[in-house]
Structures are given as structure tokens and as C-alpha cells.
Amino acid sequence: MQIALQALLFVGGLAVALVASDRAVAYTRALAAALGAPTFIVGVVLVAIGTDLPEIANSIAAHVEGEGDVNVGDSIGSTLTQYTLVLALFPLVAGVLAIDPRQVGVVTVLTMGGLAATAVFVADGWLARWEGGFLVAAWAFFTWAVVRALPGAAPDDPPPVAYRSKLVQTGIVLVALGFVGFGATVAVRALVRLAELAGVPEFVIAFFGASLGTSAPEIVVDITALRRGAPGIALGDALGSSLVDSTLSIGAGPVVAPAEVTPRLALTGTFYTFAAVGLVGAFLAGRRRHDRLSTLLLGGLYLLAYAVLLSAD
């Protein structure tokens, strides 16, 4: 009975996420065309916030409970996962992707800036309210910088949508992304529960659940965007989510309630993610393409992170 229920929840949650992601992508493309903005910029500014709502909510909830490590671990881990595991899936879905080195370079440098600030803040084992405020302000400034540094419209032929109002389109995108997050979370939790019922070892469940759970909304939305011929949205969301995670997501919690963190683990994870983000950004920007070779590099960096963090524990 339990297995049947969890299987139903998995299928139902995944169906909700896929249908909602299709609407989110369609209206994001329509909104980008109406604004005359590149789909990449809309992915960074709007879609990334929607797919990162679970991390932001988790940050606040963790600090209310005095669990700063949960916030930093989830936010830094999500930054790493987006730059490695999520991006590694792109060529498997859409083949070879052209990379604009300026787009990747700008977001990568800003994300590394957020990670550097985080490393400084967690070194004393405490995330203060003003430090959270600094990170939130950094996200706002960095987002403005991305928009200013990457002007111009990329050609796109968005699908027809029922509503033409930009305000309505924005609302539909955010609501659809909310359903993506809900459906993906239900599906992932059901899948983890199925693994438990099947007797899968606890470490494997934790590894699988942590890596997939924090990135489920991004994976669903980005794969949908790639399949619908909107790589700009997919890349903008993956990179933009990392920018949000390294600034706004980490900062939201301590703004509400300062909390302690474990410096050794926080610094190890932050330094590794800083290095991985820089390496991935330089590799993609230098090659100007994303293919199976870069998939191997990104996947390897993701797996290596677990060995590094387990050795530091």
C-alpha cells in the first residue's frame, strides 16, 4: 500500500511539475519578447528567483530554528549543484550548446564574489544580521549589474500565449514556478521514500535526495526550456540560481535571525564551490561551447565534492 501511494505521489508530482514548467517557459519567452530582453536575462532575473524559492524559504526557516549550518549547506550546495550537475545535463538533452563567454563570465565572477563574501562571514562561526543584509543587497546590485552588462535582445520566436499584459505574464510565470517547486518536491520526497522502502542504504538515499532535491525545480524547468528550444532561459536559470543561492538565499536567513555555523565545514564547502564555479565558468567561456566533454568535467566536479566534504567532516 505504501509503495503504491508513494509511486502515485511521484508520478503525480512529476506531472504537475512538467505541466507547470511548460507554462512557465512559454510565458517567460513571451515576456522576454514583450520586454525586448534576452531570454538569458529573464532567466537570471525572474526564473531563477522562482526556482530558488525553496532555498530561500529553507534559509529563513533554518535560522528561525537556530540552524545556520542548514542554510549555508543548502545554499552553497545548491550553487555547486547548479554549476555542475544541472549544467552537465544540458548536452544530454539538447546536444552541443553555443556559449556566450560574456554571459557566463559576468555571472560567474559575480557568483564568486558572493561566495567570497560568504567565506569571510562564516569564518568566525556566526552569521550576523548585517552580514545577511549585505548579501541580500549584493544580490540586488549583482542583478542590476548583469542587466547593465548584458544589454540587447536575442532573437526568439515565442509560442502564442493567452495573455498579453506584461504584469499578468509575470504573475503567471511566478505562479507556474511555484507549482513546479511544489510538484518537484513531492516527487523527490516520494522517490526517496520508495528507496527507503526498497532497503536502499541510508548514505545512498542522503546522497541522492540531497543532490536531486535541492535542484529539482531547476532541472525540470531547464530541461523543459531546452526541449522547447529556449536554451537562453535554461542557461540563465541555472547560472542565475547559483547567483541567488550565493547571495540572497544565504542572506535571507540571518536577516531574520542570526545563527551559528560550523566554520570548518562551511569554509570547506564554500572554498570548493568557489573553485568549481571559477573552473566551470572559465572552461565554458574559453571553449564557447557546452558538449559531452564539458559534461564529463562538470559531473566529475560534482562527485568530487562529496569526497572533499566527507573528508572534512
Sequence and secondary structure as in RCSB ss.txt:
>XXXX:A:sequence
MQIALQALLFVGGLAVALVASDRAVAYTRALAAALGAPTFIVGVVLVAIGTDLPEIANSIAAHVEGEGDVNVGDS
IGSTLTQYTLVLALFPLVAGVLAIDPRQVGVVTVLTMGGLAATAVFVADGWLARWEGGFLVAAWAFFTWAVVRAL
PGAAPDDPPPVAYRSKLVQTGIVLVALGFVGFGATVAVRALVRLAELAGVPEFVIAFFGASLGTSAPEIVVDITA
LRRGAPGIALGDALGSSLVDSTLSIGAGPVVAPAEVTPRLALTGTFYTFAAVGLVGAFLAGRRRHDRLSTLLLGG
LYLLAYAVLLSAD
>XXXX:A:secstr
 HHHHHHHHHHHHHHHHHHHHHHHHHHHHHHHHHHT  HHHHIIIIIHHHHTHHHHHHHHHHHHTT HHHHHHHH
HHHHHHIIIIIHHHHHHHHSSEE  HHHHHHHHHHHHHHHHHHHHHHTTTEE HHHHHHHHHHHHHHHHHHHHHS
 S         S   HHHHHHHHHHHHHHHHHHHHHHHHHHHHHHHHTT  HHHHHHHHHHHHTTHHHHHHHHHH
HHTT HHHHHHHHHHHHHHIIIIIHHHHHHHS EE  HHHHHHHHHHHHHHHHHHHHHHHHHTEE HHHHHHHHH
HHHHHHHHHHHH 
